[in-house]
Amino acid sequence: MNKYLISPLLLTILLQGCGGSSSSTPPEPSEPPEPVEYNFSLTSQLSNDCGVSSAFMEIELLLQDDTWQTLKTYQPDDNGVISFITQDEFINYTIVAKNQQGDEAEGLNVVSFYQASSDTPSHYQAQFDSLSLVDNASSCECVTKDLNLVHAPLAMDRTVTSSANFDKPKPIDESNTLFEGVRVCRIIGGNWPLHSFSVEGLGGNQKLIAAGNFFDLNAEDNSGGAWSLFATLSATSYQLTLPYQELTSVQLINGEKYFATQVAEGEQSLLIFDNHLHTSESYYQSQASMTWVPSGSIFGTAVSKTKHQVISTIIEESLSVMAGVNEPAFNEPYFDEIKADGSYDYRAVAAFPMAIINFVFRTTDPETGLAMPAQWTFYGPEEGTLAISAPLTGYEDIIDIKTSKESQDVQLINSKISNTYSDYIKYYQGDSSADLTNDFVKDMTAIELALKFN
């Protein structure tokens, strides 16, 4: 045998041990994933007296980073739509819009959203009463007249409600109540909206009763004097459960509110119109609340509240509302959950996913030197940093974190349907917040703090 021969198996082992080459090839490098793009859009609208919407152009959007520094500013197109593409699923942004209500001067309404959903259609409903922007003439027809409600005999000391706008009530006698300056509007050529009128007071038996009716202007002759309406509907008394809290109730029919009523803390029953042509279409929105006025506040006034809202098609279920009976654990008398640098923390008050914080400012128009109404509303989690902590690009000389404030209002919100912050911000950034029959608001609790500054 040749002592220099080596077996093929042994040769293979020796070559591998010495770093010999292998027949395998390295894997090809994987392609990086395509970035996901999100199409963000916000629709800005202004509605006239008939609810007809048009594009509202006096607005801009500031896209911001995690420290609320402005990355880019966007303006609306001719349809009032602000849109852009982003690779971020959640974004911070601030809306700055012109605002004007009633007899007030033109001012600013600022709204900020923390970690808003990029692919959720967003909505801004403008408040601007000036005739220079609100178009009623081309699409809206309005009638203003007095309405006399004829009802069962009541004491002259009575309360009235209506779903229509009116100037003031005027009791005429025990069976007649005048609603002065009732204003009803419709889209030209369309139907007049349905409205409710009601009156509540002590009857002849010294018991509290309520009478009312729906008013259908489509069947009316508008050429004469005051309208007349017979209150043929009688309200039913519903017992409340202990503890008897301050409570309000309203009927929701096709998105409109009718027959609003309320009772003070300690009242044991509530009157509700539960038998009319639209009962089968009705939702009942009830809200109970408890109020505290802390003593020794360093501010002008401080008021805290607990609230509970239930919306249901069943009256008894809607009245099963019970606000928290313990005073909210705000840090009295300083209420310093918001720090000077704009950071805030309300976790000690309640474990609620959403905080809505609103400031009303004392500020001036830099061009005229005159007082300018301005407010800033922030939507964020229960702990974080306010958008006002950074400069508001383009408006630094009007509002900043040091601007004097008239008031500060905080709402901590909890919906029974979710404890996830992303669900809350999606609800509030969209137009679903106008839908009071949305499941998100059918069972909600809240804690509120209202501060008025000296």
KETOR-297720 format. One line per field, with one value per residue (C-alpha): x, y, z; residue number from 1. Coordinates in pm, 1 decimal. Example, Ala and Ser with C-alpha at 12.3 -4.5 7.8 and 13.67 -1.06 7.14 Angstrom:
// residues 2
east	[1230.0|1367.0]
north	[-450.0|-106.0]
up	[780.0|714.0]
k	[1|2]
This chain:
// residues 454
east	[0.0|120.0|173.1|136.2|-221.1|-493.1|-859.0|-1099.3|-1301.6|-993.8|-885.7|-1221.5|-1200.7|-849.5|-948.6|-1248.0|-1030.4|-786.7|-1058.7|-1113.1|-1381.7|-1742.6|-1978.1|-2260.6|-2317.6|-2410.2|-2778.1|-2873.7|-2931.2|-3305.7|-3472.7|-3574.9|-3953.7|-4144.1|-4230.5|-4601.2|-4763.3|-5067.9|-5295.9|-5396.8|-5691.0|-5879.9|-6200.7|-6273.2|-6637.1|-6866.7|-7242.3|-7514.7|-7840.9|-7993.2|-7701.0|-7572.7|-7193.8|-6936.3|-6557.1|-6395.1|-6068.8|-5951.7|-5750.6|-5407.9|-5255.8|-4916.0|-4762.0|-4542.5|-4285.2|-4285.7|-4171.5|-4439.1|-4189.0|-4343.8|-4226.4|-4448.4|-4752.2|-5043.3|-5332.9|-5666.7|-5754.8|-6063.9|-6284.0|-6152.9|-5948.6|-5597.9|-5413.8|-5065.5|-4884.3|-4686.7|-4499.9|-4602.4|-4906.9|-4964.5|-4889.9|-4905.4|-5077.9|-5232.6|-5515.6|-5519.8|-5849.5|-6016.3|-6310.5|-6598.7|-6912.3|-7203.1|-7097.0|-6735.8|-6446.3|-6269.8|-6024.2|-5842.6|-5942.9|-5643.5|-5688.0|-5407.1|-5412.9|-5147.9|-5072.7|-5370.7|-5438.9|-5294.7|-5548.8|-5859.3|-6049.1|-6039.0|-6288.9|-6299.6|-6633.2|-6575.4|-6752.8|-6784.3|-7104.9|-6997.1|-7222.4|-6908.5|-6845.6|-7179.1|-7395.8|-7762.3|-7902.2|-7841.4|-7970.8|-8155.9|-8503.4|-8592.1|-8908.6|-8918.9|-9246.6|-9391.2|-9551.8|-9828.3|-9836.3|-10182.3|-10156.3|-10319.5|-10346.4|-10009.1|-9876.5|-9717.3|-9376.3|-9292.0|-9000.7|-9006.1|-8795.0|-8784.8|-8562.9|-8597.7|-8409.2|-8620.6|-8561.2|-8747.4|-9058.6|-9352.0|-9626.9|-9960.2|-10198.7|-10232.8|-10303.1|-10093.2|-9718.2|-9567.1|-9234.1|-9111.7|-8895.2|-8900.0|-8666.8|-8713.0|-8502.3|-8511.9|-8320.0|-8495.1|-8752.8|-8711.3|-8920.7|-8930.3|-8764.8|-8969.2|-8944.6|-9066.1|-9214.6|-9291.2|-9372.2|-9335.8|-9482.0|-9723.1|-10072.8|-10398.0|-10328.5|-9990.9|-9809.9|-9537.7|-9662.9|-9530.7|-9715.3|-9585.2|-9604.3|-9417.9|-9460.7|-9467.0|-9428.5|-9496.6|-9867.5|-9876.4|-9995.6|-9723.3|-9920.7|-10092.5|-9979.8|-9829.3|-9832.3|-10054.5|-9976.0|-10185.2|-9981.2|-10160.4|-9868.9|-9838.5|-9510.9|-9471.8|-9295.8|-9002.0|-8853.5|-8479.6|-8244.6|-8041.7|-7836.1|-8053.6|-7809.3|-7840.8|-7969.7|-8053.3|-8233.1|-8306.9|-8462.0|-8256.8|-8459.2|-8281.4|-7981.3|-8180.0|-8251.7|-8606.6|-8783.1|-8480.5|-8550.5|-8352.5|-8386.7|-8173.5|-7978.8|-8218.0|-8516.9|-8660.8|-8829.5|-8803.2|-9074.9|-9029.1|-9252.7|-9268.2|-9579.1|-9577.3|-9552.0|-9171.6|-9125.9|-9012.1|-8731.1|-8613.3|-8290.2|-8278.3|-7962.4|-7928.3|-7642.4|-7594.9|-7338.9|-7194.0|-7035.2|-6772.2|-6647.1|-6308.5|-6232.1|-5906.1|-5823.8|-5550.4|-5757.5|-6067.8|-6295.0|-6246.7|-6524.0|-6479.6|-6737.7|-6796.2|-7029.7|-7192.4|-7378.6|-7600.7|-7775.8|-8035.1|-8360.9|-8499.0|-8588.6|-8527.5|-8186.4|-8088.7|-8188.3|-7956.4|-7684.7|-7469.6|-7185.5|-6893.2|-6973.4|-6614.0|-6455.9|-6196.3|-5839.7|-5702.1|-5413.7|-5591.3|-5543.9|-5270.1|-5413.2|-5059.2|-5098.4|-4994.9|-4637.1|-4479.8|-4294.2|-4619.7|-4585.4|-4892.0|-4997.0|-5353.3|-5288.7|-5345.7|-5696.1|-5833.6|-5718.1|-5895.1|-5742.8|-5828.3|-5757.7|-5918.7|-5758.4|-5885.9|-5738.6|-5908.8|-5657.4|-5634.9|-5450.4|-5443.5|-5430.4|-5067.0|-5179.3|-5453.7|-5357.1|-5721.9|-5838.2|-5861.9|-6060.0|-5839.6|-5865.3|-5655.1|-5793.6|-5561.9|-5652.1|-5405.1|-5352.3|-5381.0|-5009.1|-4778.1|-4670.7|-4906.5|-4870.6|-4845.4|-4505.2|-4349.7|-4384.2|-4697.9|-4529.8|-4667.0|-4857.7|-4579.0|-4663.4|-5027.4|-5019.1|-4746.6|-4713.9|-4674.5|-4983.1|-5226.0|-5524.1|-5885.5|-5975.9|-5859.5|-6092.5|-5989.0|-6198.7|-6081.6|-6287.0|-6361.1|-6582.9|-6714.2|-6641.0|-6260.3|-5956.3|-5724.4|-5607.2|-5596.6|-5973.4|-6033.4|-5820.3|-5980.7|-6322.7|-6240.7|-6036.5|-6315.7|-6671.2|-6818.5|-6814.4|-7130.4|-7311.0|-7466.3|-7590.4|-7237.3|-7155.5|-6848.3|-7058.8|-7350.0|-7190.8|-6926.4|-6789.4|-6593.2|-6412.5|-6395.4|-6211.6|-6298.0|-6063.4|-6130.6|-5824.9|-5821.0]
north	[0.0|346.5|538.8|870.6|812.5|1010.5|914.9|1159.7|1197.6|1293.3|1539.6|1712.3|1747.8|1893.2|2146.0|2265.6|2301.3|2517.9|2752.2|2587.1|2725.2|2605.9|2550.3|2758.5|3123.9|3412.1|3524.8|3821.9|4139.6|4201.2|4505.5|4771.3|4785.1|5050.0|5342.1|5366.4|5692.3|5846.2|6098.6|6353.9|6584.6|6844.3|7005.7|7359.2|7465.9|7751.7|7696.8|7955.7|7987.9|7698.9|7463.9|7498.8|7461.8|7647.5|7643.5|7846.5|7990.5|8199.0|7914.7|7753.8|7437.6|7409.6|7061.8|7022.1|6787.4|6621.2|6945.4|7149.5|7323.0|7405.1|7184.4|7327.3|7552.0|7461.3|7666.8|7535.7|7490.8|7647.7|7382.8|7456.4|7134.4|7114.2|6800.6|6654.6|6320.0|6200.5|5885.5|5932.5|5739.4|5993.2|6364.6|6679.7|6977.0|7311.3|7491.9|7873.0|8020.9|8357.5|8365.7|8606.6|8554.5|8786.1|9144.7|9054.2|9182.2|8943.2|8719.8|8388.3|8032.5|7799.4|7421.4|7167.6|6789.2|6560.2|6238.0|6272.1|5992.1|6076.4|5868.3|5986.7|6259.5|6569.0|6851.5|7212.0|7387.5|7762.2|8013.7|8337.9|8540.4|8832.5|8882.5|8935.1|8559.1|8394.8|8358.8|8349.1|8544.4|8290.4|7977.5|8066.1|8197.7|8309.4|8423.7|8604.8|8629.8|8589.6|8259.0|8221.1|7883.6|7797.9|7551.3|7418.4|7677.2|7740.4|7979.0|8287.3|8176.7|7922.5|7803.0|7769.9|7589.4|7578.2|7417.3|7742.3|8063.2|8331.3|8658.2|8611.0|8453.6|8663.3|8506.5|8661.5|8490.6|8149.9|7975.6|8174.6|8218.3|8434.2|8344.7|8677.1|8699.6|8335.2|8293.9|7998.4|7934.8|7693.7|7625.4|7816.4|7586.1|7324.4|7227.4|7430.1|7247.6|7102.5|7288.7|7221.1|7463.9|7377.3|7533.1|7397.4|7521.5|7462.3|7357.3|7414.7|7120.4|7275.7|6994.7|7053.7|6987.0|7048.7|7099.0|7146.1|7057.5|7046.1|7342.2|7273.0|7597.3|7413.8|7415.4|7778.8|8097.1|8354.4|8655.1|8730.2|8825.1|8597.3|8224.3|8024.4|7674.2|7455.2|7255.5|6923.9|6713.4|6641.5|6536.4|6225.3|6238.1|5996.2|5913.6|5963.3|5747.1|5851.0|6056.2|6321.8|6517.8|6815.3|6664.4|6778.7|6585.9|6649.5|6448.5|6387.5|6340.8|6321.7|6500.2|6792.4|6867.1|6900.6|6950.2|7031.3|7011.3|7016.5|6972.8|7106.1|6891.7|6729.0|6706.2|6355.1|6348.8|6483.1|6566.4|6418.9|6425.6|6054.5|6016.8|6198.0|6123.5|6113.8|5904.5|5598.9|5809.9|5964.9|5926.4|6065.7|6243.5|6282.7|6441.0|6434.3|6651.5|6736.9|7078.0|7198.9|7553.6|7515.1|7767.2|7954.7|7953.7|8192.7|8264.4|8476.8|8171.8|7797.8|7546.2|7171.7|6919.7|6551.5|6454.4|6147.9|6129.3|5848.2|5851.4|5583.2|5516.4|5399.2|5684.2|5491.8|5381.9|5739.0|5851.7|5594.5|5856.7|5909.6|6159.5|6090.8|6193.3|6266.0|6604.7|6581.6|6562.1|6878.6|7034.6|7308.4|7598.4|7628.9|7407.3|7377.6|7060.5|7281.9|7405.4|7728.9|7546.4|7404.3|7052.7|6915.8|6610.5|6519.5|6153.3|6212.9|6347.1|6053.1|5776.1|5921.2|5885.8|6233.1|6585.3|6885.4|7208.7|7550.4|7895.7|8230.2|8513.5|8884.6|8992.9|9273.3|9306.6|9404.8|9618.8|9821.3|9788.8|9702.9|9408.9|9087.1|8777.3|8468.9|8114.3|7799.4|7446.5|7148.3|6779.9|6539.5|6258.9|6306.3|6389.2|6560.6|6897.8|7165.3|7300.9|7651.1|7553.9|7640.0|7954.2|7967.2|8039.5|8357.4|8457.7|8493.1|8859.1|8773.5|8457.5|8274.0|8083.8|8408.6|8582.5|8694.6|8461.9|8531.3|8169.7|7811.0|7514.2|7150.3|6846.5|6492.5|6252.5|5881.9|5685.5|5348.3|5216.9|5258.3|5327.8|5375.7|5731.4|5681.7|5614.7|5944.2|6159.7|6002.7|6092.0|6453.5|6539.3|6428.8|6547.8|6255.9|6475.9|6641.9|6305.4|6265.9|5915.3|5789.1|5492.3|5677.6|5931.5|5713.2|5648.4|5900.1|6038.5|6359.6|6566.8|6941.2|7239.5|7599.2|7876.4|8248.6|8466.5|8801.4]
up	[0.0|-95.2|223.7|42.1|-75.2|107.0|95.9|-73.5|252.6|454.1|186.8|201.5|577.5|558.5|293.5|499.3|805.1|608.4|484.8|153.9|-71.9|-53.7|-339.3|-164.8|-270.9|-36.8|-42.3|-252.2|-44.7|12.6|-136.8|120.5|166.0|-24.6|205.4|293.0|187.5|353.4|184.3|446.5|373.4|574.0|448.6|572.3|551.8|651.2|681.0|630.3|823.5|628.0|679.4|323.1|329.2|123.0|115.6|394.1|271.8|570.1|716.1|702.4|843.1|1011.4|991.8|1300.9|1451.0|1794.0|1959.5|1775.9|1548.8|1212.2|925.0|652.0|609.4|379.7|237.2|107.0|-259.9|-419.0|-255.3|94.5|99.6|243.4|132.0|126.2|121.5|421.5|519.6|884.9|1000.8|1279.5|1258.2|1470.3|1313.4|1402.8|1223.9|1231.7|1109.2|1113.1|1351.5|1409.4|1617.0|1693.6|1749.7|1827.6|1620.5|1384.7|1565.7|1551.8|1627.6|1669.4|1697.0|1749.4|1722.3|1868.6|1676.2|1445.2|1199.3|856.7|665.4|851.7|658.7|878.1|903.6|1020.5|1072.1|1065.0|1287.6|1095.8|1121.6|903.7|600.1|395.1|407.0|495.8|184.6|282.2|-12.7|-287.2|-116.5|203.3|282.8|637.0|812.6|1148.0|1339.1|1686.6|1782.3|2040.3|2217.3|2353.2|2641.8|2958.2|3239.6|3406.9|3669.0|3515.1|3643.9|3372.5|3161.0|2782.3|2521.0|2144.0|1882.6|1683.8|1751.2|1919.0|2102.1|2430.2|2585.2|2705.3|2920.5|2812.6|3053.0|3218.8|2885.4|2635.4|2601.7|2327.4|2170.0|2032.7|1720.8|1612.7|1312.2|1079.9|766.8|475.4|157.0|-122.1|-277.8|-3.5|296.7|614.7|904.5|1185.9|1517.8|1870.7|2124.6|2484.2|2818.0|3171.9|3499.7|3785.9|3681.9|3864.5|4094.9|4189.6|4014.6|3757.9|3405.8|3054.8|2727.3|2374.7|2009.4|1681.7|1447.6|1073.6|881.8|554.0|642.6|757.1|593.3|652.5|533.2|865.2|1215.5|1478.0|1430.8|1665.2|1790.8|2021.6|2273.9|2231.9|2362.1|2734.4|2894.8|3109.9|3446.9|3479.0|3818.3|3857.8|4062.7|4367.6|4409.3|4244.1|4033.5|3801.2|3477.5|3124.2|2852.8|2485.8|2204.5|1889.0|1572.1|1236.3|1384.0|1530.1|1897.2|2031.6|2366.5|2579.6|2951.9|3275.7|3650.1|3932.0|4175.4|4421.4|4185.2|4179.0|3836.6|3483.3|3227.6|2877.5|2569.5|2488.1|2271.0|1937.1|1565.3|1579.2|1893.3|1696.8|1539.8|1866.1|2056.7|2409.7|2519.3|2896.7|3088.4|3464.9|3641.5|3981.4|4044.6|4291.9|4351.0|4523.0|4794.4|4822.6|4451.8|4344.1|4031.7|3982.7|3986.0|3963.5|3896.6|3856.1|3738.4|3681.3|3397.9|3249.5|2917.0|2788.7|2449.9|2381.7|2199.7|2536.4|2772.7|3094.0|2969.8|2882.9|3231.6|3390.9|3412.2|3719.1|3733.2|3965.1|4322.4|4428.8|4368.3|4086.7|4217.1|4055.8|4244.6|4440.7|4482.9|4220.8|3944.3|3812.6|3609.2|3316.0|3360.9|3240.2|2960.6|2815.7|2952.7|3131.0|3330.0|3434.1|3513.3|3885.4|3813.5|3615.8|3385.2|3081.4|2731.1|2594.9|2719.9|2549.1|2671.0|2565.2|2628.2|2566.6|2537.9|2601.8|2290.2|2033.9|1659.1|1584.6|1290.3|1462.2|1828.9|1907.3|2118.3|1918.6|2025.4|2014.1|2144.4|2119.4|2160.7|2201.8|2158.2|2312.4|2565.9|2942.1|2965.7|2716.7|2579.0|2450.9|2098.2|2244.4|2386.4|2046.9|1832.5|1616.7|1285.7|1128.8|1443.0|1699.5|1759.5|1843.1|2057.3|2245.1|2569.8|2767.1|2624.0|2894.2|2929.1|3021.0|3086.7|3073.9|3032.2|3060.9|2970.7|3037.1|2825.7|2850.8|2612.6|2720.7|2372.9|2384.9|2600.9|2301.4|2234.3|1855.8|1856.7|2035.2|1806.8|1496.9|1632.0|1717.9|1406.8|1172.2|1120.6|1316.4|1628.2|1495.8|1498.7|1842.8|1763.1|1697.7|1923.0|2049.2|2243.9|2354.7|2695.3|2799.1|3122.9|3165.4|3424.4|3369.3|3514.5|3426.7|3539.5|3501.4|3551.2|3728.6]
k	[1|2|3|4|5|6|7|8|9|10|11|12|13|14|15|16|17|18|19|20|21|22|23|24|25|26|27|28|29|30|31|32|33|34|35|36|37|38|39|40|41|42|43|44|45|46|47|48|49|50|51|52|53|54|55|56|57|58|59|60|61|62|63|64|65|66|67|68|69|70|71|72|73|74|75|76|77|78|79|80|81|82|83|84|85|86|87|88|89|90|91|92|93|94|95|96|97|98|99|100|101|102|103|104|105|106|107|108|109|110|111|112|113|114|115|116|117|118|119|120|121|122|123|124|125|126|127|128|129|130|131|132|133|134|135|136|137|138|139|140|141|142|143|144|145|146|147|148|149|150|151|152|153|154|155|156|157|158|159|160|161|162|163|164|165|166|167|168|169|170|171|172|173|174|175|176|177|178|179|180|181|182|183|184|185|186|187|188|189|190|191|192|193|194|195|196|197|198|199|200|201|202|203|204|205|206|207|208|209|210|211|212|213|214|215|216|217|218|219|220|221|222|223|224|225|226|227|228|229|230|231|232|233|234|235|236|237|238|239|240|241|242|243|244|245|246|247|248|249|250|251|252|253|254|255|256|257|258|259|260|261|262|263|264|265|266|267|268|269|270|271|272|273|274|275|276|277|278|279|280|281|282|283|284|285|286|287|288|289|290|291|292|293|294|295|296|297|298|299|300|301|302|303|304|305|306|307|308|309|310|311|312|313|314|315|316|317|318|319|320|321|322|323|324|325|326|327|328|329|330|331|332|333|334|335|336|337|338|339|340|341|342|343|344|345|346|347|348|349|350|351|352|353|354|355|356|357|358|359|360|361|362|363|364|365|366|367|368|369|370|371|372|373|374|375|376|377|378|379|380|381|382|383|384|385|386|387|388|389|390|391|392|393|394|395|396|397|398|399|400|401|402|403|404|405|406|407|408|409|410|411|412|413|414|415|416|417|418|419|420|421|422|423|424|425|426|427|428|429|430|431|432|433|434|435|436|437|438|439|440|441|442|443|444|445|446|447|448|449|450|451|452|453|454]
